[in-house]
Amino acid sequence: MPKKRGYLRWWMIGLVMLGTILNYLTRSTLGVAAPIMLPDLGIDAQQYSWITGAFQLGIMCQTFAGYLLDVVGLRYGLAACAAIWSLIAAAHALAGNWQVLAILRGTMGLAEGSAQPGGLKLVAEWFPARERGLAGGVYNIGASFGAMLAPPIVAASIYFWSWHAAFVVTGVLGLLWVGMWLAFYRPLQSHPRLSAAERDYIVSGQEHAPVAASAPRPPLLSFFARRNVWGIAIPRMLADPTWGTLTFWLPLYLSQARGFDLTQIALFAWLPFLTADAGCLFGPVLAAWLQRRGFTLLNARRGAFTIGALLMTSMMFVGYVDSPYAAIALLCLGGFAHQTLSISCITLAADLFPPQEVGTVAGIAGTCANFGVLLFSLAIGGFVATVGYSPFFVALGVLDLIAAVVLWTVVREPRRDAAA
């Protein structure tokens, strides 16, 4: 009779998902509080773009965060990063001008950049290849769910206390997660609750990795010479401005262009992130469906990305519909489409590279993704007063189509005897 396998790996990804929820909750707090907070501090749209740009500059250091996690390990690496960003998030309550906010956002971005590389590294280490897509979708739900929780939590904090309290509340929640992570997480090789049957199932399912997991870790600079690294990073740079726009600019758009008050923002601004949760699961399911119809794993991921990019063209019409509720509906479809393509691209790092390199590859891709968000956010801040929001929604739809072309033309199937 076969030994009971167990499901500890799913508990581990659930723990990471919870941390990702809090990571994105803290980073989304500023965007939701902005309609109340910015007038209170005398901050205009241009200065706000510099504040969000400082965060993007900080989080662009994901390359080093990912490499650090590969060297130090997930248990202490993620705990240290989460403790830092939680404390800095709470410190936002002390900000009195845009310069202080920019400094806080930049330093918080440095620590929060560990989320994506850390989550994907756990997927690569704890899951066989056949389950990586779904596992990646599960932990990536944390990104949209955290952003989805921000409007009601922040609005309630502002209503009952002040915008200052909103930052303290989200920061304290992050610190509570650090304690949970240190209490329950151990590496795959030494976790006392992992059964031998489940460990064998995980390890045997990773036997088709392009490079053996025992191979020595290459130096950081060598990653920049690999074609597949750029094949993942460039599409993320083109696609991630959608997420930055939804996170940092959606409440202001609803307030300035659609006339929503704080109550309406709390009621509607979370909806695109709810549909984004569905996209996190739809992307892996779609890729699995394509595989069953003869697509290779790589082409299935690219196919799912392409379908998401086609759906993203709905964003091009957000600024041109008269009804604010029709605009919300289009934004919801855009959130679903973005996460469908995003998780398909993000998971490729675990598909194409061995576990000991995944954190670094995900970090490089994250750096490029946030560079794209930085440029797009600065463009909105610099031109929204003269051209409005509509051209930027059009650009989001076009950029994802270009990203799909890059993914199909640059990424190559790795050879078993060569680095990706």
N, C-alpha and C positions, 0 to 999 in steps of 0.2 A: 504494500500500500504506500503511495507516495507521501512524503512528508508535507505537512501544511506549509505553504509558502509564506504567507503573511503579507501585510500591506504597509509596512513601516515606511517605505519609500514615499507613499502618498501622504502620510502624516508629515514627513519632512518637507515635501513640496507645499503642503498646506501651511506649515510654519513660515516658510519663505514668502508665500502669498500674503500672509498676514503682515509680515514686515514690509512687503512692497506696498500694501494698502496704506500703511502709516507713512511710508516714504512719500508717496504721491499725495497723501492728504496734507502733509506739512508743506509740500512745495506748491500745492494748489490754494492754500489758505490766503496767500497774498492776492491772487487773482479775484477771489470772491469778495474779499474785504475792500478791494480797490475802489469801488464806487463811493464808499463811505470814508475810507482811510485817506485817499489822495486829496480830496478837498480839505480835510481836517489838517493835513500837513502842508498844504499849498504846493502839491506836486502836479505838474502838467503831463500831457501824453508823451512829450519828448523825454522828459526826465524819467518817466515810468519805463520807457523803452530801454533807457540806460540801466535801470535797476534790474529789469528782466535779462538784459544783456550781460550784466555782471554774473548772474546765476548761470547763464549758459557758458560763460568763460570758465567758471569754476568747474562745472560738470563736464566740460570738454576734457578734463584730466582723467576721464574714464580709462584711458590707455594705461596710466600708471596705477589706477585703482585696481583694474583687472590683473595687471602683472603682480601687484602686491598680494592679491588674493591667491594667485597661483603659487606664490612663494610662501606666504604665511599660513595659508589655509583659511577655510570658511569660518570656522568657529570663532576664532578671536578676531579675524579680519573684519567680518561683518558686524560683530558686536562693537568693536571700537568705532567703526564708521557710523553705526546707528546711534551710539551714545553722543557722538559729536554733533550730528545733524539735528538730533532732538534738542540738545541744549541751545544750539544756535537758533532753532526755530522759536523756542520760547523767548529768546533774547530779542526777537523782532518787536516785542511789546515795548521795549525801551527806546525804539528808534524815534527820533524827532525831526529828521529831514531826509531827503533822498540820498544824500551822501552816505549816511550811516546805514540806510537800508541797502544800498548797493554793496557796501562792504560785507554786511551780514549775508546777503544773498550769494555773493561770490564764494565766501567761505563755506556756506551751507552746501553749495553746489559741489565743492570739492569732495565733501563726505558723501553726499547723496549719489554721486556717480558710481558708487559701489553696487547699487541695487541690480541693474541689469546684468553686469558681469557675474555678480554673485549668484543670482537666480539661475542663469544659464549654466554656470559651472556646476551647480548642484544637479541640474537636469542631466548634464553629461556624466557626472560621477555616479548618480544614484539610479539611473534608468537605462534599460536596454534600448537599443536603437528603435525598436518598433513602438515604444511608448513615449519617445522624446517629444514628438509633436504635441500630443495631448498634455503631457506634463508641462511643456513650455507654455501652452495655452492657459493652463490652470494658474501657474504663478503669474503670468502676465495679466490675468484678470485683476490682480491687485492694483495695477496701474490705473485702469479705468474705474475700478470700484473705489479706490482712494479718492480719485478726482470726483466721482459721483457723490461720495459722502460729504465732500467739502461744502457745497452750497447750503444744505440744511444745518450742518454742524456749525459752520462759521456764522451763518445768519442768526441762528439761535443764540450763539455766544454774544453777538453784537446786540441783539434785541434785549437779552437779559442783563448783560454786563457792558461790554465795550469791544471794539475791534482789538484792543490790547489782549483781552482775555482769550480771544480765539487762538492766538499764537501760543499762549501758555497751555491751553487745553491740548492742542495737537502735539506740542513738544513733550508733555508729560506722558501721553499715550505711547510715544516712541520709546521713552525710557522704560516703560513697563514691558515692551516687547524685548528689549535687550535682556532683561532678567529671564524671560521665557526662553529665549534662544540659548543662553548659556546653560540653562537648566536641562534642556531637552535635546540639544543637538550634539552629536558626536560624528566623526568621519565614518564613512562606510566600513573601513577596515577594522574599526575598534568600537562600533556602537554595541553596547551590551544587550540591547533588545532586538537586534537584527538576527533572524534565524539563519541557519546555515543554508536552508533551502532557498530563501529569498536572496541571500548573497550569491549563491551559485546561479540563480536565475538572472540576476543583474549582470554579473560578470560574463556569463556565457553569451548574453545578448549583445555584448560590446565587442565581440571577437572580430567583427568586420570593420572596425575603425581603420581609417586610412593609415595610421601610424600606431605602432604598439604603444600601449599606455605606459610601458616601462622605459620608453625612449627618453634621453636626457632633454631637459628644457632648453630650447634655443635662446640665444640672446634677444633682447627686445627689438633691437634695430633690424634683425633679420626678418621680422614679420612684415616690414614695409616693402620688402621686395617680392612678396607673394601675390600673385594675380587674384586668387580667390579672396584674400583679405579685402582688396579694393572692390572686388565684385559684390561683396556684402556691404562694405562701408559706403560706397557712393549711392546706391539706392536708398540707404537709410538717411543719408544727408538730404536727398531730394524729398523723401516721404515724411520725415518727422516734423517739418514745419506745421503740418496739420495738427499734430498733438500739442505743439507749443501754442498755436492759435486758440485751440479749444481751452487749454489750461489757463493761459495768461490773459487772453483778450476777449473771450466769449462774454464774461459778465459786463465788461465795458461796452462791447458791441450791443448787447441787449439793452443796456442803459442809455447809450448815446444815440444809437441808430434806430432802436425800436421802442424807446420810451419806457422800458421796464423799471419798476421800483425794486427795492430790496426783497420784498415779499415775492414778487413775480420771478425774480432771479432765483430765489430759493426754490420755487415751485418748478421751474423749467430748465435751469442751467445744468442740472445733473442728468437730464434725459439722454444727451448724446453719449455720455459715459456708460449709461445702462446698456444701450445698444452696442457700445464698444465691447462690453463684456461678452455679448453673444458672438461678436466677431472673433474674439480670442479663441473660442471653441470651434467656430465655423471654419476658420482657416485650417487647423489640423484635420478636421473631419473631411473637408473638401480635398486636401492633399491625400488622405488615406483612400478616398473614393477614386481619385485619379490613379493611384497606384494599383488598385484592384483592376483597373482597366488597361493595364500594361505600361503606364508611365514609370520611369525610374523615380527614385525618391527625389533626386534633384529636380527633375522636370515637373514632378507633382508639386513641389514647393513653388517653382516658378509659375506653374499654371494657376495655383491659388493666388499668388501675388498679382498676376495679370487680371484675374477676375475682380479682385479687390480694387485694382487701379481703374478698371472700367466703371465699377460702381462709384468710385470717388468723383467721377465727372459730375455727379449730382451737386457737389459743392459749388460748382461754377455758377449756379442759379440762385444761391442763397441771397445775394444782395439785390436781386431783380424781381423777387416775388413781393406782392403788396402785403399779403397777410403775414404778420409776425409768427403765426402758428405754422404756416407753410414753411417759413424759414427754419423754424425749430425742427420740423419733420425732415427737411433736407439735411440739416446738421446732424440729426440722428442717423440718417442713412450714411452720411460721411463718417461718423464715428465708427459705425459697424464696418464700413469698407476699409477704413484705415487700419483697424486692428486685425482684420482678415489678412491684409497684405503685410502688416508689420510683423505679426508673429511668424508668418511664413518665411520672412527674410531673417529675423532674429535667430530662429531655430537652425538655420543653415550653419551657423558657427559650430554647433554641436554635431551636425551631420558630417561636416567636412574636415574637422580637426579633432585630434585626440583630447581626452579630458584635461591633461596637464597644460594644454595651450588654449583652452576655450575661454578662460577668463580674460586673457590678453587680447584675443581676437575680438571678443565681445566688447572689450574696452575701447579698442581702436575704432570699431564700428560706431560705438556710442559717442566717441569724440567727434566723429564726422557728422553724426546725426544732430548733435547739439550745436555744432558749427552752423549747420543749415538752419536750425531754429534761431540761433543768434542773428544771422543775417536777415532772416525773414522778420523777426521781431523789431529789429532796428529799422527796417524798411517801413513797417507799419507805423512805428512811432514818428518817423520822419515825414511820411507822406499822407497819413490818414486824414489830417486836417484839410488837405487840399483835394485829394482824390476820393476820399471815403473808403469804406471797407470792401466794396464790391470787386475791384480789380484783384484784391488779394485772395478772395475766394476763388476767382477764376484761375489764378496762378496755382492754387493748391491742386486743382483737378489736372492741370497740365503737367505739373512736376511729377506726379505719380505715374503718368503714362511714360514719361522719359525714363523714370526709374525702372519700369518694367523692361524697357528696351535694353538698358544697361545690364540688368540681371541675366537676360537671355544671351547677351553677346560676350560678357566678360567672364562669368563664372564657368569653370570647367569641372568635369568629373575628375576627382583626384585619382592618381595611380596608386596602387598598393605600395609600391616601392619608392614613392617620391613624396616630398612635402607638398601640401596643398598650395 
